[in-house]
Amino acid sequence: MNTPENPTPAVPPPLEAPLPAKLDLKSLFEALLRRPHSLVERLSEPDHGATGKLALVAVVSILCFGFVIGCFAKHEQLWAAPLKITTGLLFSGLICFPSLYIFSTLAGARVGISQLAACLAGALALAGLLLLGFAPAIWIFAESTDSFGFIGTLAIGTWIIALVFALRFLKSVVFTTGGTQKGPLVIWSAVFLLVTLQMTTSLRPILGRSPVLLTQEKKFFLQHWGETIGESLSRPTPQNAAK
């Protein structure tokens, strides 16, 4: 019988099994969702070989999501929309990577460039997988409505949700590697979000059809969205080239 003088010792929680020596796609996916801290530590090792796999997951997932977006207008957008969306997100990650390294260092993180590159690939892969999860629901609306405003809001909304989880992963990267401040990462996150949103306008048309693959007209994304939110695919207007 247990007494106050002889309490039952607490049973320590079971230790998590270490990540496998060879990180395949399944183990990477599970680590992204369940064990981000363990994955960050594993990515600090020089022989992890995960950067290319994570980048591949990101590219394939975003291409599939872009194809679903292209189903809204069909025709050339079935290949143009996936190409533009994937190119825009990868280019956004590339041009924002130097500032990510700077702001991570300002936050106190001790992370190498190669490790941070692998972690950014992981964040984009996580975002891509979440977008892929939303794709069936978006496809239903893409086939049943012709409203640019609704489909655009739905697509941007799912991207913001996916980005929130991707940034949570990057936050774990910063704090796992010794970071103590979250302010610099918040600033970088806002900049990255703005860059990706501007890409939706710079690479237009994405939703609608146009005789040109890329428009040369310069616009801020809020202006572009404001002009097209009330348009529909069944009522073509001169502004359709900017969708």
FIPAKOL-744864 format. One record per atom (N, C-alpha, C): residue number from 1; residue in three letters; x, y, z. Coordinates in steps of 0.001 Angstrom, whole numbers, plus 500000, padded with zeros to 6 digits. Layout:
// FIPAKOL-744864
   pos   code        u        v        w
   NUM    ALA        X        Y        Z
...
//
This chain:
// FIPAKOL-744864
   pos   code        u        v        w
     1    MET   500846   498807   500000
     1    MET   500000   500000   500000
     1    MET   500883   501245   500000
     2    ASN   500505   502216   499160
     2    ASN   501254   503461   499098
     2    ASN   500857   504368   500247
     3    THR   501824   505004   500841
     3    THR   501584   505933   501944
     3    THR   502227   507256   501600
     4    PRO   501847   508337   502328
     4    PRO   502497   509619   502060
     4    PRO   503998   509565   502232
     5    GLU   504476   508636   503164
     5    GLU   505906   508533   503362
     5    GLU   506593   507811   502208
     6    ASN   505843   506966   501491
     6    ASN   506404   506184   500394
     6    ASN   505544   506354   499136
     7    PRO   505565   507517   498567
     7    PRO   504722   507732   497371
     7    PRO   505216   506911   496199
     8    THR   504296   506598   495311
     8    THR   504657   505859   494106
     8    THR   505492   506757   493196
     9    PRO   506655   506302   492795
     9    PRO   507491   507154   491932
     9    PRO   506817   507411   490591
    10    ALA   506985   508623   490122
    10    ALA   506391   508980   488835
    10    ALA   507095   508215   487712
    11    VAL   506289   507732   486768
    11    VAL   506835   507001   485634
    11    VAL   507188   508001   484548
    12    PRO   508433   508083   484136
    12    PRO   508801   509049   483106
    12    PRO   508145   508701   481778
    13    PRO   507796   509684   480994
    13    PRO   507194   509414   479686
    13    PRO   508173   508680   478788
    14    PRO   507659   507823   477915
    14    PRO   508563   507079   477028
    14    PRO   509300   508020   476093
    15    LEU   510568   507708   475854
    15    LEU   511380   508508   474956
    15    LEU   510988   508237   473515
    16    GLU   510997   509317   472694
    16    GLU   510699   509151   471284
    16    GLU   511853   508441   470593
    17    ALA   511489   507563   469684
    17    ALA   512527   506886   468905
    17    ALA   513216   507905   468010
    18    PRO   514520   507800   467843
    18    PRO   515220   508751   466976
    18    PRO   514764   508602   465527
    19    LEU   514942   509663   464781
    19    LEU   514606   509606   463364
    19    LEU   515518   508605   462667
    20    PRO   515020   507928   461642
    20    PRO   515854   506936   460950
    20    PRO   517067   507572   460303
    21    ALA   518100   506765   460119
    21    ALA   519331   507272   459506
    21    ALA   519077   507790   458100
    22    LYS   518189   507115   457367
    22    LYS   517830   507533   456023
    22    LYS   516441   508143   456059
    23    LEU   516354   509416   455787
    23    LEU   515079   510124   455844
    23    LEU   514342   509964   454515
    24    ASP   513368   509047   454499
    24    ASP   512560   508904   453295
    24    ASP   511387   509870   453358
    25    LEU   510555   509859   452321
    25    LEU   509460   510820   452257
    25    LEU   508460   510624   453391
    26    LYS   508202   509380   453770
    26    LYS   507248   509117   454848
    26    LYS   507753   509659   456175
    27    SER   509015   509390   456491
    27    SER   509561   509861   457759
    27    SER   509665   511383   457786
    28    LEU   509952   511999   456644
    28    LEU   510001   513456   456586
    28    LEU   508627   514063   456818
    29    PHE   507616   513463   456228
    29    PHE   506252   513962   456386
    29    PHE   505810   513864   457844
    30    GLU   506054   512731   458477
    30    GLU   505663   512553   459874
    30    GLU   506449   513485   460788
    31    ALA   507739   513688   460489
    31    ALA   508542   514582   461317
    31    ALA   508092   516028   461178
    32    LEU   507704   516434   459983
    32    LEU   507219   517804   459784
    32    LEU   505980   518077   460627
    33    LEU   505091   517087   460713
    33    LEU   503829   517284   461414
    33    LEU   503938   517046   462914
    34    ARG   504726   516058   463320
    34    ARG   504709   515618   464713
    34    ARG   505978   515954   465496
    35    ARG   507107   516004   464827
    35    ARG   508373   516137   465541
    35    ARG   509283   517175   464864
    36    PRO   508815   518410   464767
    36    PRO   509633   519412   464069
    36    PRO   510978   519658   464747
    37    HIS   511011   519610   466092
    37    HIS   512273   519864   466787
    37    HIS   513304   518777   466461
    38    SER   512856   517517   466434
    38    SER   513769   516426   466092
    38    SER   514254   516550   464655
    39    LEU   513355   516996   463774
    39    LEU   513742   517151   462370
    39    LEU   514774   518262   462217
    40    VAL   514584   519369   462936
    40    VAL   515542   520472   462858
    40    VAL   516923   520011   463316
    41    GLU   516959   519256   464404
    41    GLU   518244   518744   464889
    41    GLU   518865   517789   463878
    42    ARG   518036   516964   463237
    42    ARG   518550   516027   462240
    42    ARG   519099   516772   461023
    43    LEU   518456   517876   460655
    43    LEU   518893   518644   459492
    43    LEU   520191   519403   459744
    44    SER   520626   519452   461000
    44    SER   521911   520086   461300
    44    SER   523084   519173   460952
    45    GLU   522809   517892   460726
    45    GLU   523863   516950   460363
    45    GLU   524156   517073   458869
    46    PRO   525406   516962   458470
    46    PRO   525773   517209   457068
    46    PRO   525283   516153   456081
    47    ASP   524934   514971   456560
    47    ASP   524582   513882   455646
    47    ASP   523101   513540   455675
    48    HIS   522248   514519   455986
    48    HIS   520822   514206   456100
    48    HIS   520187   513912   454742
    49    GLY   520624   514543   453681
    49    GLY   520109   514281   452340
    49    GLY   518633   514565   452172
    50    ALA   518093   515508   452960
    50    ALA   516652   515754   452936
    50    ALA   516251   516976   452133
    51    THR   517190   517861   451828
    51    THR   516831   519112   451166
    51    THR   516152   518865   449823
    52    GLY   516749   518015   449003
    52    GLY   516160   517730   447693
    52    GLY   514799   517065   447794
    53    LYS   514641   516153   448759
    53    LYS   513356   515473   448921
    53    LYS   512276   516445   449369
    54    LEU   512619   517313   450303
    54    LEU   511644   518300   450761
    54    LEU   511279   519260   449639
    55    ALA   512260   519668   448844
    55    ALA   511980   520545   447708
    55    ALA   511087   519845   446689
    56    LEU   511322   518547   446474
    56    LEU   510491   517789   445539
    56    LEU   509054   517711   446022
    57    VAL   508870   517461   447317
    57    VAL   507519   517425   447884
    57    VAL   506825   518767   447699
    58    ALA   507563   519853   447944
    58    ALA   506982   521185   447786
    58    ALA   506562   521433   446338
    59    VAL   507436   521114   445390
    59    VAL   507143   521370   443976
    59    VAL   505950   520559   443503
    60    VAL   505937   519265   443801
    60    VAL   504847   518398   443339
    60    VAL   503520   518825   443959
    61    SER   503535   519123   445253
    61    SER   502297   519508   445933
    61    SER   501743   520813   445378
    62    ILE   502623   521802   445185
    62    ILE   502160   523100   444689
    62    ILE   501716   523008   443233
    63    LEU   502384   522165   442444
    63    LEU   501935   521951   441064
    63    LEU   500524   521383   441025
    64    CYS   500256   520410   441879
    64    CYS   498911   519814   441927
    64    CYS   497878   520843   442366
    65    PHE   498227   521653   443355
    65    PHE   497317   522714   443794
    65    PHE   497083   523712   442664
    66    GLY   498144   524068   441940
    66    GLY   497993   524991   440821
    66    GLY   497129   524436   439717
    67    PHE   497200   523124   439488
    67    PHE   496345   522514   438474
    67    PHE   494875   522660   438845
    68    VAL   494582   522481   440132
    68    VAL   493195   522649   440589
    68    VAL   492741   524086   440368
    69    ILE   493615   525059   440657
    69    ILE   493272   526459   440394
    69    ILE   493048   526669   438899
    70    GLY   493859   526020   438062
    70    GLY   493706   526145   436615
    70    GLY   492411   525562   436098
    71    CYS   491797   524654   436845
    71    CYS   490512   524067   436431
    71    CYS   489389   525103   436416
    72    PHE   489614   526246   437051
    72    PHE   488577   527287   437065
    72    PHE   488340   527831   435663
    73    ALA   489406   528187   434953
    73    ALA   489265   528731   433595
    73    ALA   489575   527706   432518
    74    LYS   490256   526613   432899
    74    LYS   490653   525550   431976
    74    LYS   491513   526097   430825
    75    HIS   491468   525421   429672
    75    HIS   492270   525791   428511
    75    HIS   493754   525907   428902
    76    GLU   494427   527009   428528
    76    GLU   495866   527119   428788
    76    GLU   496197   527229   430273
    77    GLN   495201   527589   431092
    77    GLN   495480   527722   432523
    77    GLN   495701   526366   433212
    78    LEU   495352   525287   432561
    78    LEU   495586   523967   433145
    78    LEU   497078   523688   433303
    79    TRP   497901   524324   432446
    79    TRP   499355   524184   432626
    79    TRP   500001   525496   433075
    80    ALA   499407   526629   432682
    80    ALA   500015   527915   433029
    80    ALA   499868   528234   434514
    81    ALA   498692   527978   435080
    81    ALA   498476   528289   436496
    81    ALA   499398   527484   437408
    82    PRO   499529   526146   437220
    82    PRO   500490   525412   438065
    82    PRO   501913   525935   437924
    83    LEU   502313   526246   436696
    83    LEU   503677   526730   436463
    83    LEU   503906   528075   437137
    84    LYS   502946   528978   437013
    84    LYS   503104   530308   437592
    84    LYS   503091   530263   439120
    85    ILE   502160   529508   439685
    85    ILE   502055   529451   441146
    85    ILE   503310   528827   441749
    86    THR   503765   527731   441163
    86    THR   504960   527065   441682
    86    THR   506185   527951   441526
    87    THR   506343   528548   440345
    87    THR   507474   529441   440122
    87    THR   507443   530626   441077
    88    GLY   506258   531189   441286
    88    GLY   506140   532351   442165
    88    GLY   506504   532037   443606
    89    LEU   506038   530903   444118
    89    LEU   506326   530551   445512
    89    LEU   507797   530192   445700
    90    LEU   508357   529430   444754
    90    LEU   509770   529070   444874
    90    LEU   510664   530300   444734
    91    PHE   510311   531190   443815
    91    PHE   511097   532416   443641
    91    PHE   510989   533304   444875
    92    SER   509802   533354   445477
    92    SER   509627   534126   446706
    92    SER   510524   533582   447813
    93    GLY   510566   532248   447942
    93    GLY   511439   531647   448945
    93    GLY   512900   531930   448674
    94    LEU   513276   531919   447391
    94    LEU   514674   532149   447029
    94    LEU   515110   533575   447342
    95    ILE   514311   534564   446951
    95    ILE   514725   535949   447153
    95    ILE   514599   536369   448622
    96    CYS   513775   535660   449395
    96    CYS   513629   535993   450811
    96    CYS   514566   535179   451706
    97    PHE   515300   534225   451133
    97    PHE   516177   533391   451955
    97    PHE   517305   534182   452620
    98    PRO   517996   535092   451913
    98    PRO   519043   535865   452601
    98    PRO   518524   536628   453811
    99    SER   517351   537253   453672
    99    SER   516799   537995   454814
    99    SER   516364   537038   455926
   100    LEU   515943   535823   455580
   100    LEU   515600   534835   456609
   100    LEU   516820   534495   457450
   101    TYR   517969   534324   456791
   101    TYR   519196   534028   457530
   101    TYR   519573   535194   458443
   102    ILE   519442   536410   457938
   102    ILE   519790   537589   458738
   102    ILE   518862   537716   459938
   103    PHE   517561   537617   459717
   103    PHE   516615   537786   460815
   103    PHE   516685   536625   461803
   104    SER   516987   535422   461333
   104    SER   517166   534299   462254
   104    SER   518372   534536   463157
   105    THR   519432   535072   462581
   105    THR   520614   535392   463381
   105    THR   520311   536489   464387
   106    LEU   519556   537513   463969
   106    LEU   519164   538576   464889
   106    LEU   518301   538043   466032
   107    ALA   517544   536979   465755
   107    ALA   516709   536368   466791
   107    ALA   517518   535523   467764
   108    GLY   518807   535330   467469
   108    GLY   519662   534565   468361
   108    GLY   519917   533143   467928
   109    ALA   519366   532743   466773
   109    ALA   519537   531362   466325
   109    ALA   520961   531142   465827
   110    ARG   521484   529970   466130
   110    ARG   522790   529561   465621
   110    ARG   522558   528447   464600
   111    VAL   522243   528866   463408
   111    VAL   521869   527926   462357
   111    VAL   522725   528198   461128
   112    GLY   523244   527126   460530
   112    GLY   524044   527263   459332
   112    GLY   523184   527509   458106
   113    ILE   523815   527987   457049
   113    ILE   523082   528309   455821
   113    ILE   522471   527047   455210
   114    SER   523232   525953   455159
   114    SER   522702   524723   454560
   114    SER   521562   524154   455399
   115    GLN   521684   524231   456725
   115    GLN   520602   523755   457591
   115    GLN   519355   524610   457419
   116    LEU   519538   525927   457344
   116    LEU   518393   526815   457174
   116    LEU   517734   526614   455813
   117    ALA   518540   526348   454773
   117    ALA   517974   526082   453450
   117    ALA   517106   524828   453480
   118    ALA   517587   523783   454182
   118    ALA   516796   522558   454296
   118    ALA   515514   522812   455078
   119    CYS   515605   523651   456110
   119    CYS   514418   523951   456910
   119    CYS   513408   524785   456114
   120    LEU   513894   525723   455290
   120    LEU   512977   526493   454445
   120    LEU   512303   525580   453427
   121    ALA   513070   524634   452867
   121    ALA   512460   523644   451962
   121    ALA   511404   522833   452691
   122    GLY   511676   522500   453969
   122    GLY   510692   521783   454760
   122    GLY   509446   522603   455011
   123    ALA   509612   523893   455272
   123    ALA   508456   524760   455500
   123    ALA   507600   524855   454239
   124    LEU   508238   524996   453075
   124    LEU   507483   525047   451820
   124    LEU   506827   523711   451514
   125    ALA   507499   522612   451879
   125    ALA   506902   521294   451686
   125    ALA   505664   521133   452558
   126    LEU   505757   521582   453805
   126    LEU   504599   521509   454701
   126    LEU   503450   522349   454165
   127    ALA   503748   523548   453695
   127    ALA   502713   524402   453111
   127    ALA   502098   523750   451881
   128    GLY   502948   523139   451046
   128    GLY   502440   522470   449850
   128    GLY   501528   521305   450180
   129    LEU   501880   520529   451196
   129    LEU   501038   519399   451591
   129    LEU   499688   519873   452117
   130    LEU   499692   520966   452858
   130    LEU   498422   521505   453345
   130    LEU   497576   522035   452188
   131    LEU   498217   522699   451225
   131    LEU   497482   523148   450045
   131    LEU   496897   521973   449283
   132    LEU   497651   520892   449206
   132    LEU   497165   519693   448536
   132    LEU   495962   519122   449264
   133    GLY   495952   519219   450588
   133    GLY   494799   518755   451346
   133    GLY   493553   519583   451081
   134    PHE   493742   520885   450827
   134    PHE   492598   521753   450523
   134    PHE   492130   521612   449077
   135    ALA   492951   521042   448208
   135    ALA   492682   521040   446767
   135    ALA   491331   520435   446383
   136    PRO   490919   519285   446946
   136    PRO   489614   518736   446534
   136    PRO   488448   519685   446795
   137    ALA   488465   520377   447936
   137    ALA   487381   521313   448234
   137    ALA   487403   522489   447263
   138    ILE   488598   522986   446936
   138    ILE   488690   524097   445986
   138    ILE   488232   523659   444605
   139    TRP   488538   522418   444225
   139    TRP   488127   521918   442903
   139    TRP   486604   521934   442762
   140    ILE   485901   521572   443841
   140    ILE   484433   521587   443792
   140    ILE   483931   522979   443423
   141    PHE   484471   523999   444059
   141    PHE   484028   525362   443774
   141    PHE   484530   525846   442416
   142    ALA   485715   525419   442014
   142    ALA   486236   525821   440706
   142    ALA   485359   525308   439579
   143    GLU   484714   524166   439791
   143    GLU   483843   523593   438769
   143    GLU   482402   524077   438868
   144    SER   482055   524771   439936
   144    SER   480645   525116   440136
   144    SER   480375   526611   440240
   145    THR   481400   527448   440207
   145    THR   481185   528892   440264
   145    THR   482075   529575   439235
   146    ASP   481675   530769   438830
   146    ASP   482482   531529   437867
   146    ASP   482931   532858   438445
   147    SER   482862   533015   439766
   147    SER   483220   534269   440417
   147    SER   484724   534336   440674
   148    PHE   485377   535333   440071
   148    PHE   486796   535534   440324
   148    PHE   487045   535859   441798
   149    GLY   486180   536695   442349
   149    GLY   486361   537115   443724
   149    GLY   486299   535961   444702
   150    PHE   485340   535052   444506
   150    PHE   485191   533942   445440
   150    PHE   486353   532969   445331
   151    ILE   486695   532573   444103
   151    ILE   487795   531620   443927
   151    ILE   489116   532236   444370
   152    GLY   489311   533515   444048
   152    GLY   490537   534176   444476
   152    GLY   490652   534245   445985
   153    THR   489547   534588   446657
   153    THR   489551   534641   448122
   153    THR   489801   533263   448714
   154    LEU   489191   532238   448117
   154    LEU   489379   530878   448610
   154    LEU   490831   530437   448465
   155    ALA   491423   530731   447315
   155    ALA   492811   530325   447078
   155    ALA   493774   531072   448002
   156    ILE   493589   532384   448138
   156    ILE   494466   533164   449008
   156    ILE   494274   532757   450464
   157    GLY   493032   532479   450851
   157    GLY   492767   532053   452227
   157    GLY   493461   530747   452577
   158    THR   493414   529785   451665
   158    THR   494089   528519   451929
   158    THR   495605   528695   451975
   159    TRP   496145   529596   451126
   159    TRP   497581   529854   451167
   159    TRP   497992   530466   452510
   160    ILE   497198   531401   453020
   160    ILE   497535   532026   454301
   160    ILE   497497   530994   455428
   161    ILE   496498   530108   455409
   161    ILE   496434   529050   456427
   161    ILE   497656   528149   456341
   162    ALA   497996   527732   455113
   162    ALA   499173   526870   454939
   162    ALA   500441   527591   455376
   163    LEU   500524   528890   455087
   163    LEU   501712   529648   455447
   163    LEU   501857   529784   456958
   164    VAL   500747   529892   457672
   164    VAL   500803   529983   459130
   164    VAL   501497   528753   459712
   165    PHE   501133   527566   459226
   165    PHE   501755   526343   459731
   165    PHE   503214   526241   459290
   166    ALA   503517   526710   458081
   166    ALA   504902   526704   457622
   166    ALA   505760   527625   458482
   167    LEU   505210   528780   458860
   167    LEU   505955   529719   459694
   167    LEU   506099   529198   461114
   168    ARG   505145   528413   461574
   168    ARG   505297   527769   462888
   168    ARG   506482   526810   462871
   169    PHE   506665   526129   461751
   169    PHE   507822   525250   461638
   169    PHE   509114   526053   461669
   170    LEU   509154   527173   460949
   170    LEU   510349   528012   460964
   170    LEU   510587   528601   462356
   171    LYS   509519   528874   463084
   171    LYS   509675   529350   464459
   171    LYS   510366   528290   465314
   172    SER   509978   527025   465124
   172    SER   510631   525949   465874
   172    SER   512097   525831   465477
   173    VAL   512409   526151   464219
   173    VAL   513808   526137   463772
   173    VAL   514618   527161   464555
   174    VAL   514067   528375   464661
   174    VAL   514777   529458   465347
   174    VAL   515012   529119   466812
   175    PHE   513978   528641   467499
   175    PHE   514104   528404   468938
   175    PHE   514853   527111   469250
   176    THR   514783   526127   468360
   176    THR   515554   524909   468578
   176    THR   517046   525163   468449
   177    THR   517418   526122   467623
   177    THR   518836   526417   467388
   177    THR   519343   527565   468259
   178    GLY   518627   527870   469334
   178    GLY   519129   528843   470301
   178    GLY   518513   530210   470234
   179    GLY   517530   530428   469369
   179    GLY   516894   531733   469273
   179    GLY   516101   532069   470516
   180    THR   516067   533337   470865
   180    THR   515345   533783   472062
   180    THR   514323   534877   471765
   181    GLN   514323   535399   470555
   181    GLN   513411   536486   470206
   181    GLN   512568   536081   469004
   182    LYS   511305   536426   469047
   182    LYS   510419   536100   467928
   182    LYS   510123   537296   467033
   183    GLY   510497   538503   467490
   183    GLY   510220   539703   466709
   183    GLY   510820   539687   465319
   184    PRO   512119   539357   465161
   184    PRO   512696   539335   463815
   184    PRO   511996   538362   462872
   185    LEU   511582   537198   463391
   185    LEU   510902   536235   462533
   185    LEU   509521   536731   462144
   186    VAL   508850   537451   463034
   186    VAL   507540   538030   462710
   186    VAL   507677   539032   461564
   187    ILE   508725   539855   461632
   187    ILE   508959   540831   460559
   187    ILE   509220   540112   459240
   188    TRP   510080   539086   459275
   188    TRP   510372   538352   458041
   188    TRP   509115   537685   457501
   189    SER   508293   537133   458371
   189    SER   507065   536461   457938
   189    SER   506146   537428   457207
   190    ALA   506036   538651   457724
   190    ALA   505192   539653   457070
   190    ALA   505738   540008   455692
   191    VAL   507057   540152   455600
   191    VAL   507668   540461   454299
   191    VAL   507443   539320   453315
   192    PHE   507639   538087   453757
   192    PHE   507455   536937   452874
   192    PHE   506008   536831   452403
   193    LEU   505061   537072   453303
   193    LEU   503649   537028   452923
   193    LEU   503353   538076   451860
   194    LEU   503850   539292   452041
   194    LEU   503609   540356   451066
   194    LEU   504222   540012   449712
   195    VAL   505411   539418   449719
   195    VAL   506062   539040   448461
   195    VAL   505227   538007   447717
   196    THR   504738   536988   448424
   196    THR   503943   535952   447766
   196    THR   502620   536511   447253
   197    LEU   502022   537442   447991
   197    LEU   500765   538029   447533
   197    LEU   500990   538900   446296
   198    GLN   502108   539629   446262
   198    GLN   502403   540433   445083
   198    GLN   502646   539551   443869
   199    MET   503185   538353   444093
   199    MET   503414   537425   442980
   199    MET   502109   537049   442282
   200    THR   501007   537030   443030
   200    THR   499722   536694   442408
   200    THR   499312   537730   441369
   201    THR   499829   538955   441519
   201    THR   499547   540014   440548
   201    THR   500629   540103   439488
   202    SER   501887   539951   439892
   202    SER   502992   540064   438935
   202    SER   502943   538968   437881
   203    LEU   502436   537783   438244
   203    LEU   502398   536650   437313
   203    LEU   501024   536458   436683
   204    ARG   500142   537458   436814
   204    ARG   498806   537309   436242
   204    ARG   498870   537263   434716
   205    PRO   497888   536656   434039
   205    PRO   496679   536050   434601
   205    PRO   496921   534647   435160
   206    ILE   496266   534363   436292
   206    ILE   496324   533034   436892
   206    ILE   494943   532378   436897
   207    LEU   493922   533160   437215
   207    LEU   492567   532607   437234
   207    LEU   491873   532729   435884
   208    GLY   491970   533896   435259
   208    GLY   491249   534127   434008
   208    GLY   492081   533815   432779
   209    ARG   491487   534043   431628
   209    ARG   492151   533788   430355
   209    ARG   492594   535110   429741
   210    SER   493649   535050   428943
   210    SER   494195   536241   428318
   210    SER   494977   535835   427079
   211    PRO   495022   536705   426049
   211    PRO   495830   536385   424864
   211    PRO   497328   536414   425138
   212    VAL   497739   536991   426272
   212    VAL   499160   537031   426628
   212    VAL   499381   536149   427847
   213    LEU   500558   535545   427910
   213    LEU   500870   534661   429031
   213    LEU   501136   535447   430299
   214    LEU   501822   536584   430162
   214    LEU   502129   537458   431291
   214    LEU   501844   538896   430904
   215    THR   501130   539612   431740
   215    THR   500871   541016   431466
   215    THR   502070   541854   431880
   216    GLN   502300   542958   431179
   216    GLN   503409   543854   431474
   216    GLN   502967   545054   432321
   217    GLU   501667   545148   432597
   217    GLU   501154   546267   433377
   217    GLU   501508   546100   434851
   218    LYS   502012   547138   435481
   218    LYS   502406   547084   436884
   218    LYS   501238   547500   437769
   219    LYS   500973   546681   438797
   219    LYS   499910   546977   439750
   219    LYS   500274   546417   441108
   220    PHE   499774   547083   442168
   220    PHE   499880   546544   443512
   220    PHE   498769   545526   443697
   221    PHE   499035   544480   444469
   221    PHE   498065   543380   444518
   221    PHE   496709   543809   445087
   222    LEU   496675   544771   446017
   222    LEU   495385   545218   446543
   222    LEU   494573   545945   445475
   223    GLN   495253   546726   444636
   223    GLN   494559   547391   443525
   223    GLN   494016   546369   442547
   224    HIS   494825   545385   442220
   224    HIS   494400   544344   441294
   224    HIS   493205   543572   441827
   225    TRP   493249   543178   443081
   225    TRP   492138   542432   443665
   225    TRP   490868   543282   443706
   226    GLY   491036   544571   444051
   226    GLY   489870   545441   444125
   226    GLY   489179   545608   442783
   227    GLU   489946   545591   441700
   227    GLU   489365   545771   440368
   227    GLU   488684   544509   439853
   228    THR   489086   543357   440331
   228    THR   488575   542106   439760
   228    THR   487641   541337   440673
   229    ILE   487438   541784   441904
   229    ILE   486679   540989   442859
   229    ILE   485227   540793   442434
   230    GLY   484670   541753   441688
   230    GLY   483278   541633   441273
   230    GLY   483088   541021   439901
   231    GLU   484166   540626   439227
   231    GLU   484070   540062   437879
   231    GLU   483779   538569   437931
   232    SER   483347   538045   436795
   232    SER   483079   536614   436698
   232    SER   483588   536087   435364
   233    LEU   483795   534804   435308
   233    LEU   484336   534178   434104
   233    LEU   483359   534238   432943
   234    SER   482070   534276   433222
   234    SER   481065   534283   432164
   234    SER   480796   535673   431607
   235    ARG   481351   536718   432238
   235    ARG   481177   538081   431736
   235    ARG   482567   538669   431483
   236    PRO   483167   538344   430340
   236    PRO   484508   538851   430059
   236    PRO   484538   540355   429924
   237    THR   485584   540964   430443
   237    THR   485758   542423   430364
   237    THR   487206   542683   429961
   238    PRO   487565   543927   429617
   238    PRO   488965   544217   429282
   238    PRO   489910   543927   430439
   239    GLN   489396   543932   431676
   239    GLN   490276   543652   432800
   239    GLN   490575   542184   432989
   240    ASN   489960   541321   432187
   240    ASN   490181   539893   432362
   240    ASN   491630   539504   432135
   241    ALA   492375   540345   431410
   241    ALA   493787   540046   431207
   241    ALA   494590   540184   432488
   242    ALA   493972   540771   433524
   242    ALA   494705   541000   434773
   242    ALA   494294   540018   435851
   243    LYS   493530   538977   435534
   243    LYS   493091   538047   436565
   243    LYS   494236   537167   437004
//
